Amino acid sequence: MRQIPVDTSAATVMVAKTPQPKVRDRRTGEIATDAETGVKLMTVDVMFAANDEVEILSVTVPETGIAGDLTMGTPAALTGLIARPWENEFNGQKRHGIAFRAVAVTSLATTGTGSKAA
């Protein structure tokens, strides 16, 4: 499957919604896990601002890739962000979109009196 790396170096990223478990099956409530590692997957909604445009992206990340206090409004870094186009058919209707996945989502909030390095 095609994966497109996303350059986040010129983007501003902030947490829009705290991490939530990714649900694999809404009927049963089954939580999604990574096919290779078995680690529970999480979804983090982020505000992604770049090129004078702002979007809310839902990013899937392994639970082990969640770092720091990711509350609403927290500046964050997305490590290894990729976009993956998808398409499916359900009840005769075709749907398509772009799924986003990252290796890690890390809080950039400063905890001390120092400032963040540029």
N, C-alpha and C positions, 0 to 999 in steps of 0.2 A: 504494500500500500504506500502511496506517495506521502511523504512528510516534507513540509516546508519549514525550514528554520526561520524564526522571527527575530529580527534585530531589535533589541529593547534599549540599546545604548542612548538613543535620543528621546526616549519616551519617559513620561512621568507616570508612575504606577502607584495607585493607592488602593487599599482594601475597601471594597464596597459592601461586602457581607462576609462575616466570619466563616472559617472553614466548616463544612458540613460533610458527613459521610456521603459518598456517591452511591446512589441506589441503583442496583442492577435491574431489579424487577419490582416495579411499583405495586404489582398485585400481591407479592409475597413479602415485600420489604427487604429482600435480600440485598446485602451490601456488596458492592463491586470490589474485586481484588485484582491486583496485577497478575496477568497470566504467567509471567516468568518467575516472579519472586513470591507471590502469594500475599504480599503486603496490602493492607486495606487502602482503598483509594478515597481521596477527599476531593471536594469541589470548593474552590475559592473564587468568589466573584470579585473582580478587580476593575477599577476605572483605569483605562489605558488611554493616555493622552499623547498624541504625536501628530505632527504636521497640521496643527490647528484643528484637529478633530478629536473628539472624545467618544469612547465606546465603553460599554460594560461587557467584559469577557468573563465567561465561566471557564475556569482553568482546572483541569484534573491534575492532581499531584499525589504521589504516594504519601501516606500518613507520616512516614519517616522524613519527608522533605519539607515538612511544616516547621519553620524555625522562628522563634520569637513570639511576641504577643500580637497576633494578627486581628485586631479589632477594627471596626469601621473607621476609615479615615487615616489609618496607619500607612505611611509611605512604605513601599515594598519593592523588592527585587525579584525578578523571575529568572531563574537559572534554567538554561536549556529549553526555552519555550519553542514549541513547534506547532504548526497549524496542519490539520489533516482534513481534507475534504471528505464528506460522507454523503451517501444517498441511500434511501430505502423506500420500500413501498409497503403501505399498510392500508388495508381495506380499499384497495384500488387507487389510493392517492399516493403520488410520488412526493417525497420530501427530500430536501437536501440542505446542507449547511457546512459549517466549518467547526471542527472540534479542536480545542486547544489543550495541550498537555505540557507540563513543565516537570523538570527533575526536582525543583525546589521553589518554594515561595518563602522569602526571608524578610522579616521586619527590618526596616532601615531607621526606625525610631531610635534616637539617642537616649541612652540611659544615664549618662553622666553629664558633666558640664562641658565636655568637649564637643566639637562640631563634626559633622560628617565630612569625610575627605571627598574631594571632587574627583 
